[in-house]
Amino acid sequence: MNNFVISMYDKTQHEAGPKAKVDVVNFLAKLGFESIVFYFNGARKAELLSLKQAAWDIPRQISKEKMQVALFQYPALNERSNVAILNAVKKRKSKIFLLLHDVESLRLHRDDIEYVKHEVSFFNQSDGIIAHNQKMVKWLKSVGVIKPIVSLQIFDYDNPQKMLTHDEYHGTVCFAGNLKKSEFLSKMKMQTKIYLYGPNQAQKYPENVSYQGSFDPNELPKYLKQDFGLIWDGDSLDECNGVFGEYLKYNNPHKTSLYLSSGLPVIIWEKAALADFVKENRIGLTIKSLCELDETLTHINIQDYFEMCKNVATIGEKLRSGYYITEATTKLVKLT
């Protein structure tokens, strides 16, 4: 069986952007999947390079492979590249599955009916889809996706650092990510100590909020020594709002996998799609508002906390082994 993972990402990117895709390639290699990777960058000639890539490089590379199944890590750089990869695989009369990393119909184009129709049409040209979770699966079916869909549940995380073990509780919280779009952080004036990791920090934060620096995603876990990892988005403490806050109702934020694979229980908005996974596996807390944070962390039952940590260690080992992408891919192949 000749199976491939097809990916596209910026090889020079030092933030967490390509981490999820790189991990998928590495984990599925254990199932015998070979890798085809196309690169892009933001250079001045990027548009011309993209045209050449779609018209020549992508079809030529894919045509050389004896391919039975291709798992395409969607999306690529742009629509042109998405279509080029889809058409090149279909021309080989091979099966093509989509692993959805982002669905722009749920994010930047959620109110654009024509865009949604266009993206759904693209999805329906595949042979099957791996979506983030059951909330996303339900939405995809509601807008007309008719192909088989499997829930990933959560993204795996290839974590080379030693998993954190907890023998004390201090009620501290960390937040990792692109801090520019996390405007709520500047409003977190409270008792709880918050430690921030990532690029684009604000000029000023409340006294309880401490910026720790920006690190490579493979190095970052060794700096996460707090009691919880926070998953939140938008500019409000009361709820996750705005484009990215609404997106939390459907997507699997990769920072969740970072925290859990590092040994940290999580705190997540109660309306986020992953809140169900957190509750079912008892690996953290779901909250309505960040205004509840001080009281929640002050009155937590210590035994309950250490039980969470044990559950986190179990899930964390699964994430480190690629359990979820392996299970979802195997299931989708059998379905089709």
Buried (B, 14 or more C-beta within 10 A) or exposed (E): EEBBBBBBBBEEEEBBBBBBBBBBBBBBEEBEBBBBBBBBEEEEEBEEBBEEBBEEBBBEBBEEBEBBBBBBBBBBBBBBBBBBBBBBBBEBEBBBBBBBBEBBBBBBBBEEEEBBEBBBEBBEEBBBBBBBBBBBBBBBEEBEBEBBBBBBBBBBBBBEBEBBEBEEBEBBBBBBBBBEBBBBBBBBEBEBBBBBBBBEBBEEBEEBBEBBEBBEBBEBBBBBBBBBBBBBBBBBBEBBBBBBBBBBBBBBBBBBBBBBBBBBBBBBBBBBBBBBBBBEBBBBBBBEEBBBBBEBBEEBEEEEBBBBBEBBBEBBBBBBBBBBBBBBBEBBBEEE
